[in-house]
Structure formats: C-alpha cells, structure tokens
C-alpha cells in the first residue's frame, strides 16, 4: 500500500484516500502530484537541452 497525503487534508478526503489505498491504488495529494510533474518536466527539459 502506498499513499502520500498532506496532514492538513479534510477528513472526508483522508477517508477516501485510505479507501483507494486499501483497494491497491496509489494516492497522491494534488499538491504533491503537481510538484512531481513539474520536477519531471524540469528533468526532461534539462536532458533534452544537454544532449
């Protein structure tokens, strides 16, 4: 089971996260997902510009 959720998350959203994690899905809080996607984009851009 895996999930990342912010400590300030609403209790109902937290319960939903636990439910989907229990079902075997991965849960990422939107804030962390945005950071992850931005970091991936930065790395990809760096690799393209330095090839």
N, C-alpha and C positions, 0 to 999 in steps of 0.2 A: 504494500500500500504506500502511496506517495501523494503528498499534497503540500502546497505552500499557500498559506492564507495569513493575511495581516491580523495582528492582535486586536485591532480596532473594528473588526468586521462585525456587522449586525448579527445577532444570534440566529435569526432565520437563515441567513446566508451560510453561516457556520454549520448549521444542521444540514443544509443541502450539500455542502462540501463533504461532510462526513458520510452522507448517504452515497454520493457518487464514488468516493474513495473506497468505501466498503464494497461497492459493485465492481471494483477493479479498475476504475477510470483514474486518470490523473487530474488533479485540481490545481490550477494556478490562479491566484488572485489577479484581476485585470491589471493592477498597478505593476506587479512583478512581471506579468506577461509582456506589457509594453516595454519595460526595461530590457527584458530578454531579447525581444525582437529588435530593439534599437541597437543593442550590443552586437547582435548577429549581423545586422546591416552594416555597422561600422567595420567589423572584421572583414566582411565580404568586400566592402569598398576598398579597404586597405590592401587586401590581397590582389584585387584587380589592378589597382594603381601601381603595384610594385612587381608585377610580373614582366 
